[in-house]
Amino acid sequence: MPEKIVDAWGSSEVKIDAKLISQFGLKQFSQDELKHYKHYLFERGIIVAHRDFGLIDGRIKNKQKFLQVTGIAATGPLHLGHKVDVDLFVYLNSLGAKSYFVVSDIDAYTSRPSSSVPSMEAAKENAAADVADLLALGVEKSDIYVQSRKEPRYYEFAFELSKILTENEIKAIYGSLNPGKIAANLLQYADILHPQLKEFDGPMPSITGIGIEQDPHARAVRDIAHRLPYKFFSPSFIYFTHLPGLQQDKKMSKSEPDTAIFLGDSAKDIKRKINKAYSGGKDSVEEQRKYGANVEIDRAFAILNYHHPDTEFVNDVREKYSSGKMLSGELKQICTEFLTEMLAKHQEKVEKSKTTAEKIVYG
């Protein structure tokens, strides 16, 4: 078990480096592996590490069925950080996965403070808005479920999992015995494992995309899988670096609105937030022209790198900005225009998806 305890609910940015990958027992993707998958998340090094991805890689190459499970907590509006999860989900679905996208309304209510999610009804309202976003981003209706509307076997299974973990194990993994978070954890384990039950798809390899701060859940659920009487495959995980928050040393977070660009933000909000975003540029035009910018810490460039569909364009911006040919103001203008257009189109799709989203959440 890694010595470091990572807060799975925290809002601080957790940076993945070789030391952390080694400490957590993860494996890095080789360049050949990254080149095999023709998607921006692999091409641009946003996907960085994995646990047992070889199981999934083999199924994909042999055109065999595999499972994928991804989820979001219904704690509020989705932002660009969530879009990375969704883009990976849609891509893996295109490679032949039997897909499950859980919108965690019960988890959101039990594991978050009342100031964030004051009631189950509020969690369901959040879920309906989130599902509309998911549909607009290309997730299939048939792949989405909300925890509060799952089949009885799912809940039975979640309670069955409570017999597996001990008090000391929970403390070792999470450093806390908060009852609400324990309940949320059991549901998260059920989300990842239940597709392998005979009542659903049966045992087969599964994959879930996560950030490094979710690794406590990954380690726990992999251990649990081997202690159940169902001959489950140990779930595989693929790790991506988080889109950094607009402020230094922060990830994009629903609980800190100024750290994030939300999918429902107006053009005015986008412009204001990007103009205030942490920059890798120099203090003066002269210095910028002479020394260039630090693209690795620049938030406007990060947004283009994580979301612009054209890798050649992103690489061109990287070269110009880092060499001093492009100024910070120019980069922020490019980012603002790109986001304004992309999110305006997205918001039009959301409006058309709301009725379907409400049926998924409320029946």
VENDA-V643174 format. One record per residue. N is the residue number from 1. PHI is phi as a letter, one per 40 degrees, with the letter a starting at -180 (NA if undefined). OMEGA is omega as a letter, one per 30 degrees, with the letter a starting at -180 (* if undefined). Layout:
# VENDA-V643174
N&PHI&OMEGA, N&PHI&OMEGA
This chain:
# VENDA-V643174
1&NA&a, 2&d&l, 3&c&a, 4&c&l, 5&c&l, 6&b&a, 7&c&a, 8&c&a, 9&b&a, 10&c&a, 11&b&l, 12&c&l, 13&c&l, 14&b&a, 15&c&l, 16&c&l, 17&b&a, 18&c&a, 19&c&a, 20&c&l, 21&d&l, 22&c&a, 23&c&a, 24&c&l, 25&g&l, 26&c&l, 27&b&l, 28&c&l, 29&c&l, 30&c&l, 31&c&l, 32&c&l, 33&c&a, 34&c&a, 35&c&a, 36&c&a, 37&c&a, 38&c&l, 39&a&a, 40&d&a, 41&c&l, 42&c&a, 43&c&a, 44&b&l, 45&g&l, 46&c&l, 47&c&a, 48&b&a, 49&a&a, 50&a&l, 51&b&l, 52&f&l, 53&c&l, 54&d&l, 55&c&a, 56&c&l, 57&d&l, 58&c&l, 59&c&a, 60&c&a, 61&c&l, 62&c&l, 63&f&l, 64&b&a, 65&c&l, 66&a&a, 67&b&l, 68&b&l, 69&b&l, 70&b&l, 71&a&l, 72&b&l, 73&c&a, 74&c&a, 75&b&a, 76&i&a, 77&c&l, 78&c&l, 79&b&a, 80&c&l, 81&c&l, 82&c&a, 83&c&l, 84&c&l, 85&d&a, 86&c&l, 87&c&l, 88&c&l, 89&d&a, 90&c&l, 91&c&l, 92&c&l, 93&c&a, 94&c&a, 95&c&l, 96&h&a, 97&c&l, 98&c&a, 99&b&l, 100&b&l, 101&b&a, 102&c&l, 103&b&a, 104&c&a, 105&c&l, 106&c&l, 107&d&a, 108&c&a, 109&c&a, 110&c&a, 111&c&a, 112&b&l, 113&c&a, 114&c&l, 115&c&l, 116&c&l, 117&b&a, 118&c&a, 119&a&l, 120&c&l, 121&c&l, 122&c&l, 123&c&l, 124&c&l, 125&c&l, 126&c&a, 127&c&l, 128&c&l, 129&c&a, 130&c&l, 131&c&l, 132&d&l, 133&c&a, 134&c&l, 135&c&l, 136&c&l, 137&c&l, 138&h&l, 139&c&a, 140&c&l, 141&d&a, 142&c&a, 143&c&a, 144&b&l, 145&a&l, 146&b&a, 147&d&a, 148&c&a, 149&b&a, 150&c&a, 151&c&l, 152&d&a, 153&c&l, 154&c&a, 155&c&l, 156&d&l, 157&c&l, 158&d&l, 159&c&l, 160&c&a, 161&c&a, 162&c&l, 163&c&a, 164&c&a, 165&c&l, 166&b&l, 167&d&a, 168&c&l, 169&c&l, 170&c&l, 171&c&a, 172&c&a, 173&c&a, 174&b&a, 175&g&a, 176&a&l, 177&b&l, 178&d&a, 179&d&a, 180&c&l, 181&c&l, 182&c&l, 183&c&l, 184&c&l, 185&c&a, 186&c&l, 187&c&l, 188&c&l, 189&c&l, 190&c&l, 191&d&a, 192&c&a, 193&c&a, 194&c&l, 195&c&l, 196&c&l, 197&c&a, 198&c&l, 199&c&l, 200&b&a, 201&b&a, 202&g&a, 203&d&l, 204&a&l, 205&d&l, 206&b&a, 207&b&l, 208&b&l, 209&c&a, 210&a&l, 211&c&a, 212&c&a, 213&c&l, 214&c&a, 215&c&l, 216&d&l, 217&c&a, 218&c&a, 219&c&a, 220&c&a, 221&c&l, 222&c&l, 223&c&a, 224&c&a, 225&d&a, 226&c&a, 227&b&l, 228&c&a, 229&c&a, 230&b&a, 231&f&l, 232&c&l, 233&c&l, 234&c&a, 235&c&l, 236&c&l, 237&b&l, 238&b&a, 239&b&l, 240&b&l, 241&c&l, 242&c&l, 243&c&a, 244&c&l, 245&c&a, 246&c&l, 247&b&a, 248&c&l, 249&g&l, 250&b&l, 251&c&l, 252&c&a, 253&a&l, 254&c&a, 255&c&l, 256&b&a, 257&d&a, 258&c&l, 259&c&a, 260&b&l, 261&c&a, 262&c&a, 263&c&l, 264&c&a, 265&c&l, 266&c&l, 267&d&l, 268&c&l, 269&c&l, 270&d&a, 271&c&a, 272&c&a, 273&c&a, 274&c&l, 275&c&a, 276&c&a, 277&c&a, 278&c&a, 279&b&l, 280&c&a, 281&c&l, 282&c&a, 283&c&a, 284&b&l, 285&c&a, 286&c&l, 287&c&a, 288&c&l, 289&c&a, 290&c&a, 291&b&a, 292&g&a, 293&b&l, 294&c&a, 295&c&a, 296&c&a, 297&b&a, 298&c&a, 299&c&l, 300&c&l, 301&c&l, 302&d&a, 303&c&l, 304&c&a, 305&c&a, 306&c&a, 307&b&l, 308&c&a, 309&c&a, 310&b&a, 311&c&l, 312&c&l, 313&c&a, 314&c&l, 315&c&l, 316&c&l, 317&c&l, 318&d&a, 319&c&a, 320&c&a, 321&c&a, 322&c&a, 323&c&a, 324&g&l, 325&c&a, 326&b&l, 327&c&a, 328&d&l, 329&c&l, 330&c&l, 331&c&a, 332&c&l, 333&c&l, 334&c&a, 335&c&a, 336&c&a, 337&c&l, 338&c&a, 339&c&a, 340&d&a, 341&c&a, 342&c&a, 343&c&l, 344&c&l, 345&c&l, 346&c&a, 347&c&l, 348&c&l, 349&c&l, 350&c&l, 351&d&a, 352&c&a, 353&c&a, 354&c&a, 355&c&l, 356&c&l, 357&c&a, 358&c&l, 359&c&l, 360&c&a, 361&c&a, 362&b&a, 363&g&*
